[in-house]
Amino acid sequence: MIVSRSVRALRKRERALAELVDKVPSHIWRLTADGEPIFFNKRMIDYLGLDIADIRQPGMSGLDAMIEMAIHPDDAARFRNTLRHCFASGESFSTRYRLRRHDGIYRWMSSRADSIHDRHGRISQWYGLCHDIDDQIRAEEALQRSERHLQRLIDALPVHICSWTPAGEVSYVSRRYMRELGLSKANFEQLAKAALDLVHPEDRLEVQGRAAHCIRTGEPFMMRYRRHGPDGLFHWTEGRFEPLRDQNGAIVEWYGPSIDVEDQVRVQDALRLAQQNLARASQAASLAELSASIAHEISQPLAAVISSSDVSQRWLSEQPPNIERAQKAVERISESAHSAVEVVGRIRALFKRSETTRDYTALDSVVREARDLMAEEALRRRVRMDVELERDLPPIAFDRVQVQQVLINLIRNGLEAMDSAGDDRVLRIRARRATNAVQIEISDRGPGVEFPDRIFEPFFTTKGQGMGMGLAISRSIVESHGGRLSVEQADPHGATFIFTLPVDVGQAVHA
């Protein structure tokens, strides 16, 4: 009775185990020590459409018959050789191959098998497990195709593409860039030095400093610099790099291209030169027109003065002198002189500009607009503009266009002043609250102002080209707003232009 219960319990466990083996979502198989198939689980039988008895072939081992019937012809030899090696060495079996389904479709499988040993240490059987990895293989192949396509696209682009680690070390460069550097993957570690050696010596420190600043702060890198090209000449190049961040905001990698913009820079320079020539021609034409207008306006009262003077002299020369008529001629001389003064006054008012409608505006927004308008010229002149705006500046009533004209004129003068400077090219723009006014300072690191007491005089200029009216008009605009424009020498070199705008402009103007 006890034996009967034990047998029933054992059979029950065997049935449960068999059911488990059939339910496992994998193919389970068993071989003898010399490789003859002796068991397939139900899932494998359903997949193949064959059981052990169905693969028996006269004059052929069960394993060879199984390989011929179910393994893809291109994988059969490798599969057979791998198994034979495992049978001879006792090593675990592991490989990938394509297995034929009952409908004739081959699917990729990943199979592993380990040996079972008897009490004497001899291999008694092999147990194997086979997983369907066809979807995984197809996904991997699709990913590889996509990567190859992306790589071909990157290699075909006429730009240099590279990436940095968060610490700023080069982690990837495109093949085009690698060829230009004359490097290969074998000496990839030399890339950073080789790339820096291509940068023009005058731009090298600035490129290093800007890159270090971006790595430290996480700001995007955008800079134009000169780089040695394949033709042996230095070409203007624009580098743009953006950080890739994870969901927590930490930088994972830096990616970006560097693009040859030599042609673009040449076109811009040619366009800028044409614009300057056109502006000079326009100024000359305007000046000629203005001169003709002034001459015409003043010639009439002056001619009247001369005519009346001649008449007066003639009446006084008579015997006896005709005092009454001479007196009337003198009156006409006075009237004509006053007329000439009025003409000069109108011309002066034209240069000083008349009062315009002014609105209360935040000055910091106008400063930023002026900075943005001059950003391209600053980049071309390799000047960094630092803007420091004090918080909570009070609104001021001013003409936005006129004050922006002052800012742009002073910024442009500062940029031009640093053309002959070295690498230390920084234009500082500062706005802060002063007593009953807002004070704006624009400082450059150029050679300074040689004639500070004459710099604001009309038609006085220290430039090779120019009319000398920019600072005169700027001072006129500032003073018309009730402010003051002045210049100071900076230490150790450079100049600082300072102008103020009163907080209560109305009272300042009428005071």
Disulfide bonds with the S-S distance in Angstrom:
none
